[in-house]
Amino acid sequence: MSPSKNPWLKLLSVFLVISAVCLILARAQEPGEKKPSGVYGFYLDNDLFAGTDRGYTNGLKFVWVSPGLNGRPADFRLPGWLDFLSRKLCLARAPGSRRFVSAFLGQNIFTPNDIERFDLIVWDRPYAGIAYAGLGFHRIGRFSMETVELDIGVIGPLSLAGDIQKIHHKFFGFAPPNGWAHQLKNEPVLGIAYDHKWKPWQGEKLGGFGSDLVLHGGGELSNAITRANTGVEMRIGWNVPNDFGTSRIQPGSDSSSLVEEKDGRLSGQGRFSLQAFFALEGHAALRDIFLDGNSFRKSHRVDKNPFTADIVLGLAFRSKRFKLSYGFVYQTKQFKTQTRNPVFGSWQIALGLFD
């Protein structure tokens, strides 16, 4: 069938074109004597890849991760204030640990099930969007990784979530989202997140075939979301990389799959890798503005479920400086009156570049 009759094919085609361009750049760029400028990542979460259009319906995130900051000063240098924060914010001081800094920009969009209705659907989740930016500070040891993240953003019409979704739906031929007049009000967001990952087990490699287990725990504190998180990820495949898993869009761990032991993705010597991954994650939320409504103004809200879980199943591929991954995410119900479990697809592209 044609893309016009299957609009999701358009979105998938656009993403695959972007992936192909990144792969070509990764293969064409010879490092030589050039200095690494960092790893650049692009994330796309969308429920369209799971055949739905509801709930957490779209997420975009652009990430830059610095080269390791423990090398020679001439290799890569940060502004003084940023280098100071990277030294002080992370608590871990394991011998041989390496520092990294990341910067990111993103937007998330949330809608009720029936987006064609103009009226307020009181039993379903609010229309909401957030646009945000921030910095991440990372310390990586042989078997552990620590991240502290500082975020700033805005929720409401200023996030442009409604405008973006209307343009997106018109371009791809989807049903128009008609209820954005009922979205959450404008509200600034400030937050901090912490995440600690560690590897309690790494299987013996048979040739290039191997496996590992990555655990993590942490949380986030802000006027948007305040919750604790914990999870586990199992990976199995060919040349499983020495990083800390394959992440989707979520605070505190956005860069975990972009940096790895010996910076293989920056040197251009990263080996071909293909692995399957399975992740299970739990959340305990005290506040979620996307369900609880605005902090200081009256707005639409629903009764959230404070304890939720996510199941992720996916594949990850890497070739030298390029990485591509896809995960299918299944979530337990987020609020009391939710009729169906949320599902969505999560893509990630990462590319190491040189100056």
C-alpha positions in Angstrom: 0.0 0.0 0.0 1.1 3.5 -0.6 2.5 5.8 2.1 -0.5 8.1 1.7 -2.7 5.2 2.9 -0.2 4.1 5.5 1.1 7.5 6.9 3.3 5.8 9.5 5.5 4.7 6.7 6.3 8.3 5.9 7.6 8.8 9.5 9.5 5.6 9.4 11.0 6.6 6.0 12.1 10.0 7.3 13.8 8.3 10.3 15.5 5.7 8.2 16.8 8.4 5.8 18.3 10.3 8.8 19.9 7.0 9.9 21.3 6.3 6.5 22.8 9.8 6.3 24.5 9.4 9.7 25.9 6.0 8.7 27.3 7.4 5.5 28.9 10.3 7.5 30.3 7.8 10.0 32.0 5.8 7.3 33.1 8.7 5.2 34.8 10.7 8.0 38.4 9.7 8.6 39.6 10.8 12.0 43.4 11.1 11.1 44.9 13.7 13.4 41.6 15.4 14.1 40.3 15.9 17.6 37.0 14.3 18.7 34.2 16.9 19.1 31.9 14.5 20.9 29.0 12.1 20.3 25.7 13.5 18.9 22.5 11.6 19.6 18.9 11.9 18.3 16.0 10.2 20.1 12.5 9.7 18.8 9.7 8.2 20.9 6.4 7.8 19.1 3.3 5.6 19.7 2.8 5.5 15.9 5.4 2.8 15.8 3.2 0.7 18.1 0.1 1.4 16.0 -1.6 3.9 18.4 -2.0 7.6 18.9 -2.7 8.4 22.5 -1.0 9.1 25.9 2.7 9.8 25.6 2.4 10.2 21.9 5.7 11.8 20.9 9.1 12.6 22.3 12.1 14.2 20.6 15.5 14.8 22.1 18.9 16.0 20.8 22.0 15.2 22.8 25.7 16.1 22.7 28.1 14.2 24.8 31.7 15.4 25.3 34.8 13.3 24.8 36.3 12.0 28.0 37.6 14.9 30.2 40.4 13.0 31.9 42.9 13.1 29.0 45.5 15.7 28.1 44.2 19.3 28.4 44.9 19.9 24.8 42.5 17.0 23.7 39.3 18.7 24.8 38.5 21.6 27.0 35.3 22.9 28.6 34.6 26.5 29.9 35.9 26.8 33.4 32.5 27.0 35.1 31.3 23.9 33.3 34.5 21.9 34.1 34.1 22.9 37.7 30.5 21.6 37.8 31.5 18.4 36.2 34.1 17.8 38.9 31.9 18.6 41.8 28.4 17.4 41.0 29.0 13.7 40.6 29.8 11.9 43.9 31.6 8.8 42.7 35.4 8.9 42.9 36.3 5.4 41.8 39.9 5.0 40.8 40.3 5.4 37.0 36.8 6.8 36.6 36.3 9.2 33.6 34.2 12.4 33.4 31.8 13.4 30.6 29.4 16.3 30.1 26.3 16.3 28.0 23.9 19.0 26.8 20.4 18.3 25.5 17.3 19.8 24.1 13.9 18.1 23.8 10.1 18.1 23.7 7.4 15.6 24.9 3.8 15.6 23.9 0.8 14.0 25.8 -2.8 13.6 24.6 -6.0 11.7 25.6 -7.2 8.8 23.5 -9.7 10.6 21.4 -7.9 13.5 19.8 -10.7 14.4 17.4 -13.1 15.6 20.2 -13.3 19.3 20.8 -14.7 19.1 24.3 -12.8 18.4 27.6 -12.6 14.6 28.2 -12.8 14.7 32.0 -11.9 11.1 32.6 -8.9 11.0 30.3 -5.5 12.6 30.7 -4.9 16.3 29.9 -3.4 17.6 26.7 0.1 18.6 27.7 3.5 19.4 26.3 7.0 20.3 27.6 10.0 21.8 25.9 13.2 21.6 27.9 17.0 21.9 27.9 19.7 20.9 30.3 23.1 19.6 31.2 24.3 16.2 32.3 27.4 15.4 34.3 28.7 11.8 34.2 31.4 9.7 35.9 32.1 6.3 34.5 34.1 3.6 36.1 34.8 0.0 35.0 31.5 -1.3 36.4 29.5 1.8 37.3 28.2 5.0 35.9 26.8 8.0 37.8 24.8 10.9 36.3 23.5 14.2 37.7 21.3 16.2 35.4 20.1 19.8 35.6 16.9 20.7 33.6 15.0 23.8 32.7 11.9 24.0 30.6 8.3 25.1 30.1 5.0 23.4 30.1 1.9 24.7 28.3 1.3 26.6 25.1 4.8 28.0 25.2 6.2 24.5 24.7 4.7 24.6 21.2 3.5 21.0 21.6 0.1 21.7 20.3 1.4 23.6 17.2 4.0 20.9 16.5 1.4 18.1 16.7 -1.1 19.9 14.5 1.6 20.4 11.8 2.9 16.9 12.2 -0.6 15.4 11.8 -1.4 17.5 8.8 1.8 16.7 7.0 1.4 12.9 7.6 -2.3 12.8 7.0 -3.4 11.9 10.5 -6.6 12.9 12.2 -6.4 16.5 13.5 -5.9 16.9 17.3 -8.8 19.2 18.2 -8.6 19.4 22.0 -5.5 21.5 22.6 -7.7 24.4 23.9 -7.9 22.3 27.1 -4.1 21.8 27.6 -2.2 22.6 30.8 -1.4 26.2 31.4 2.1 27.8 31.0 4.4 26.9 33.8 8.2 27.1 34.1 10.0 23.9 35.1 13.2 23.5 37.1 14.6 20.1 38.0 17.4 17.9 39.0 17.8 14.1 38.4 20.2 11.5 39.6 20.9 8.0 38.2 23.4 5.4 39.2 24.1 2.4 36.9 26.2 -0.7 37.7 27.0 -4.0 36.2 26.7 -6.9 38.7 27.4 -9.5 36.0 29.1 -9.7 32.6 29.1 -13.1 30.9 32.1 -14.8 29.5 32.5 -14.1 25.7 32.4 -17.0 23.4 34.2 -15.6 20.3 32.3 -12.4 19.8 29.1 -13.6 21.5 28.4 -12.3 25.0 25.9 -10.9 27.4 25.6 -8.6 30.4 23.3 -7.3 33.1 22.9 -3.6 33.9 21.0 -2.3 37.0 20.1 1.3 37.8 18.5 3.3 40.5 17.8 7.0 41.0 15.1 9.7 40.8 14.1 13.1 39.8 12.9 16.2 41.7 11.0 19.1 40.0 7.7 20.8 39.9 6.9 18.7 36.8 7.8 15.2 38.0 9.0 13.9 41.4 9.6 10.2 41.5 12.0 7.4 42.2 13.1 4.9 39.5 14.8 1.5 39.5 15.4 -1.0 36.7 17.3 -3.8 35.1 18.5 -4.4 31.6 19.7 -7.7 30.1 21.7 -7.7 26.8 22.8 -10.6 24.6 24.4 -10.6 21.2 27.5 -10.1 19.1 30.2 -7.7 20.6 28.1 -6.3 23.3 29.7 -2.9 24.0 31.3 -1.9 27.3 28.7 0.9 27.9 25.7 0.9 30.3 22.7 0.0 28.2 20.4 1.4 25.6 18.3 4.2 27.0 15.1 5.9 25.7 14.1 9.4 26.6 14.1 9.8 30.4 15.9 12.1 32.8 19.1 11.0 34.4 20.1 8.4 31.8 19.9 9.9 28.4 23.6 9.5 27.8 24.2 6.0 29.1 24.4 4.4 25.7 26.5 7.2 24.1 29.7 6.8 26.0 31.7 3.6 26.4 35.0 2.2 27.6 38.0 3.5 25.7 35.8 5.9 23.6 35.5 3.4 20.7 32.8 5.5 19.1 35.0 8.6 19.1 38.2 6.9 17.9 36.4 5.3 15.0 37.6 1.9 16.1 34.3 0.7 17.6 33.6 -2.9 16.5 30.5 -4.1 14.7 27.9 -4.9 17.3 24.4 -6.4 17.2 22.5 -7.3 20.4 19.0 -7.8 21.7 18.0 -6.2 25.0 15.2 -6.6 27.5 14.5 -4.0 30.3 12.2 -3.9 33.2 11.7 -0.6 35.0 9.6 0.6 38.0 8.5 4.1 39.1 7.2 5.5 42.3 5.8 8.9 41.7 4.9 11.6 44.2 4.0 14.1 41.5 3.4 14.0 37.8 2.2 17.4 36.4 1.1 15.7 33.2 -1.5 13.8 35.2 -1.9 15.9 38.4 -2.3 19.2 36.5 -0.6 22.6 37.0 1.1 23.3 40.3 -0.4 26.7 41.1 -3.3 27.1 38.7 -6.6 25.3 38.2 -6.3 22.9 35.3 -7.6 19.5 34.1 -6.3 16.5 36.1 -6.8 12.8 36.6 -6.0 10.5 39.5 -2.6 9.0 38.8 -1.4 5.5 39.8 1.7 6.3 42.0 3.4 2.9 41.1 4.0 2.0 37.5 6.2 -0.2 35.5 7.7 -0.3 31.9 8.8 -3.3 29.9 11.1 -2.7 26.9 12.2 -5.2 24.2 14.5 -4.1 21.4 17.6 -4.4 19.2 20.7 -2.3 19.0 23.2 -2.1 16.1 26.6 -0.4 16.0 29.3 0.1 13.4 32.4 2.1 14.2 31.1 5.6 15.3 27.5 4.9 14.4 24.7 3.4 16.6 21.1 2.7 15.9 18.6 1.1 18.3 14.9 0.4 18.5 12.9 -0.6 21.6 9.2 -1.4 21.9 7.9 -0.1 25.2 4.9 -1.4 27.1 3.7 0.4 30.2 1.3 -0.3 33.0 -1.7 2.1 33.3 -0.7 5.5 34.4 -4.0 6.7 36.0 -7.1 5.2 37.5 -9.5 5.8 34.6 -7.1 4.8 31.8 -8.7 2.2 29.6 -5.7 0.8 27.7 -2.1 0.3 28.5 0.4 2.8 26.9 2.7 1.4 24.2 5.2 3.2 21.9 8.3 2.7 19.9 11.6 4.3 20.9 14.4 5.0 18.3 17.9 6.3 18.9 20.7 7.3 16.6 24.2 8.2 17.9 27.2 9.4 15.9 30.7 10.2 17.0 32.2 13.2 15.1 35.6 15.0 14.9 36.5 18.7 14.5 
